[in-house]
Amino acid sequence: MLSTTLDPANRLVAATLEKRWNDALVDLENVKNHHLRFRREQHREITAEQRTKLLALARDLPRLWNNPGTPAKDKKRMLRLLIKPKFQALQSVTSCMPVG
């Protein structure tokens, strides 16, 4: 403890600074743990069958998109499905970062 070697008039200030420092260390550890959990959740393996189906859907997407019978609302939904996971991942990481 720093407070035992300080002038008595400065002990309150030192104790406050030490508490803030310790709180910041706890916050840092929480952010690190959150980041590790996030990375584990994002890293998922897919089976060969899932990969084949996914690639088939990806190859079929331009045909579906360019089909005159595909309504705008469906195109918007497809975009949301493609963009939303990336946006959420970015939002999750940036919400843990200190500002300033």
C-alpha positions as CSV (number, residue, x, y, z in Angstrom):
1,M,0.0,0.0,0.0
2,L,1.2,3.5,-0.9
3,S,-0.7,5.2,1.9
4,T,1.7,4.1,4.6
5,T,4.7,6.1,3.1
6,L,2.7,9.2,2.2
7,D,2.2,12.4,4.1
8,P,-1.1,12.1,6.0
9,A,-2.5,15.0,4.1
10,N,-2.1,13.1,0.8
11,R,-3.3,9.7,1.9
12,L,-6.9,10.3,0.8
13,V,-5.8,11.4,-2.6
14,A,-3.5,8.4,-2.9
15,A,-6.2,6.0,-1.7
16,T,-8.6,7.4,-4.3
17,L,-6.0,7.1,-7.1
18,E,-5.2,3.6,-6.0
19,K,-8.9,2.6,-6.0
20,R,-9.3,4.1,-9.5
21,W,-6.3,2.2,-10.7
22,N,-7.5,-1.1,-9.3
23,D,-11.0,-0.5,-10.8
24,A,-9.4,0.1,-14.2
25,L,-7.5,-3.1,-13.9
26,V,-10.7,-5.0,-13.1
27,D,-12.4,-3.3,-16.1
28,L,-9.5,-4.3,-18.3
29,E,-9.7,-7.9,-17.2
30,N,-13.5,-7.9,-17.9
31,V,-12.9,-6.5,-21.4
32,K,-10.3,-9.2,-22.1
33,N,-12.6,-11.9,-20.9
34,H,-15.5,-10.6,-22.9
35,H,-13.3,-10.4,-26.0
36,L,-12.1,-14.0,-25.5
37,R,-15.8,-15.2,-25.2
38,F,-16.7,-13.2,-28.3
39,R,-13.9,-14.8,-30.3
40,R,-14.8,-18.3,-29.2
41,E,-18.5,-17.7,-30.1
42,Q,-17.5,-16.3,-33.5
43,H,-15.3,-19.3,-34.4
44,R,-17.6,-22.0,-35.4
45,E,-16.8,-25.0,-37.6
46,I,-19.2,-26.1,-40.3
47,T,-19.6,-29.6,-41.7
48,A,-18.8,-30.5,-45.3
49,E,-22.5,-30.8,-46.0
50,Q,-23.2,-27.4,-44.6
51,R,-20.3,-25.9,-46.6
52,T,-21.7,-27.5,-49.8
53,K,-25.2,-26.1,-49.2
54,L,-23.8,-22.7,-48.3
55,L,-21.7,-22.5,-51.5
56,A,-24.7,-23.6,-53.5
57,L,-26.8,-20.8,-52.0
58,A,-24.0,-18.3,-52.6
59,R,-23.8,-19.3,-56.3
60,D,-27.6,-19.0,-56.6
61,L,-27.8,-15.5,-54.9
62,P,-27.1,-13.5,-58.1
63,R,-29.9,-15.3,-60.0
64,L,-32.3,-14.7,-57.1
65,W,-31.2,-11.0,-56.7
66,N,-31.5,-10.3,-60.5
67,N,-34.8,-12.1,-60.9
68,P,-37.5,-9.5,-61.7
69,G,-39.9,-11.5,-59.5
70,T,-37.8,-10.9,-56.4
71,P,-39.5,-8.1,-54.4
72,A,-37.5,-5.2,-53.0
73,K,-38.5,-6.2,-49.5
74,D,-36.8,-9.6,-50.0
75,K,-33.7,-8.0,-51.4
76,K,-33.6,-5.7,-48.3
77,R,-34.0,-8.8,-46.1
78,M,-31.1,-10.6,-47.8
79,L,-28.9,-7.5,-47.3
80,R,-29.8,-7.4,-43.6
81,L,-29.0,-11.1,-43.2
82,L,-25.6,-10.5,-44.8
83,I,-24.7,-7.3,-43.1
84,K,-26.2,-7.7,-39.6
85,P,-23.8,-10.3,-38.2
86,K,-20.8,-8.2,-39.2
87,F,-22.3,-5.1,-37.8
88,Q,-23.1,-6.8,-34.5
89,A,-19.6,-8.2,-34.3
90,L,-18.1,-4.8,-34.8
91,Q,-20.5,-3.2,-32.3
92,S,-19.7,-5.8,-29.7
93,V,-16.0,-5.2,-30.0
94,T,-16.2,-1.4,-30.1
95,S,-18.6,-1.3,-27.1
96,C,-15.9,-2.8,-24.9
97,M,-13.3,-0.3,-26.0
98,P,-12.7,2.8,-23.8
99,V,-13.4,6.1,-25.3
100,G,-11.2,9.1,-24.9
